[in-house]
Amino acid sequence: MSYTWRSILAGLQLLKKGIIWRVGAGTTIRIWEDGWLPRDESRRPFTPKGLNLLTRVNELIDPINGSWDEALIRDIFWEEDADCILCIPIHEGMDDLIAWHFNKNGQFSVRSAYKVFMSDKRSNTRNRGGGESSSGTASQVPDPLWKTMWNLSCPKKMIHFLWRLGHNTLALRVNLRKRGMKIETKCVMFERFDEDGAHFFFKCKGVRQIWAILQLEPIRETLAELLSVREMVEAIVKMKPDIQRRVITLLYLWWSERCGVREGEQARSSERLAQVIFSYAAEWSNIKQMRDVGNQRNNPKS
């Protein structure tokens, strides 16, 4: 291809990257295929469609009052998607519009497009470690960490939670603010410090007490000093099974507790929550042992 044609195609991909739908009546926006969620990551829902029959955004709007059907949205979507959708203004009676995500006024400009292009270029260079494959692009090598993580012997909902934690997609308040939501960033549990991953899982007053009660304080200190969530997941994957069970269960149930408190539920004491975590981890261990025994019976050695 000529240089001009390659440039046109590159510009087209950049344009697609910045396109976002602004919700009017919602009748022309496809829920699962179109980009309409105002965030810098994928503007399509993270939530898998599954067997859901809804197809257009207007089906998520209450026809009586013209506002979002919050109960329906929270029933269908993961928390980060639901929170994002409920922050989108609806312009009833207006057509859905295509806008440029990287300008506040929604209008495309060469300047903003160039900034996006340079940001992507720097990110790709960092991801490649400064090198390229012979074809001029980074080689697509599957990351063994995530494959190992998905093979952990623990409840699938915990593995999914750990995956979201490792990709920093949990709806922590600091993350939501970075995605453009105008919300308070103080921690849901005690409202003293900003709620990012490092604070919420390792430094918050309540969770530090739980780590200590479960005799995991050295583990907490080690994980808190790591520089990224990916390093944290790597460390958890390498832990001894009994420690690993308690750590994953602690992180998962502490997040569940936070979500309950955010919805108005009464927070349990650190002592009570530590007991629940210990029992849950022990139950998980017993189930694994029973499965191992069953596998041995079904596949006896010669």
C-alpha positions, 0 to 999 in steps of 0.5 A: 500500500502507498504511504497515503493509503496507510495514513488514511487507514491509520487515521480511520482507526484513530477516529474509531478509537475516539468515537462515543455515542451521546444518549438522546432517546437511546433508540439507535445505540446498541448496548453491547456493540457500540461505544457509549460509556464515557470512560477511557477504557473500552466504551462498551460494557465490560459485562458479558451479554450472555443470554440477555435479550436487551439490545438497545439503550432505550430499553434501559430507560424507564418509559414513565419518568424518562430516567434510567431504570436503576433496578434493571441496570444493576440487575444486568450489569457489573457494578462498574458498568452500572455506576457508569451508565447511571451517571450518563445524562439522558436527553429525552426527545433528542436523537442519539449523537456521535461525538469525540470522546477526547474533547469535553465539547464532543467536537473532533480536533486534530490537536486532541487526536494527535495527543491520543496518537502520541499517548498510544505510541508511548504506551505501545513502546512501553509494552514492547519494552522498546523492541518490535517484532520483525513485522514491526508490531509487538508479538502477541504472546499470551501472558502465562500469569492469567492462565495460571490464575484461571486454573487456581482451585477456588470458586470461579467468582473469586477468580473473576474478582482476582482478574478484575483486581489484577486489571484494576477494573474494580469500581473503587472510587479513585478509579471511577474519578479517573474515568470521569465520574464526579464522585467523592473519593473517600473510602466507603468504609471509614471515609478518611482517605482516598479509596484506591486499591492500595488503601482499601485492601491493605491500609484501611483501618478495618482491613488491617485489623482483619489481616492481623486477626488472621495472622497474615500481617507479614503477607499484608506488608509484603503485598502493600509494598509491591508497585503494581496490581499485577505484581500482587496477583503474581505474588498471590498465585505463588503462595502456599495453598493454605495461605493463598486461600485465606488471602483470596477469601479476605480480599474477596469478602472485604470487597463484598463487605464494602459493596454492602456498606455502599448500599446501606447495609450495616458493616460487620466488625473486623472480628466477625468478618475475620471469622467468616473469612476463616470459615469460608476458606476452610470450607473451600479447602474441604471441598477441594479435598473431597474433589481430589479424593473423588478424582483419585477414585475415578482414576485409580493408578495401576 
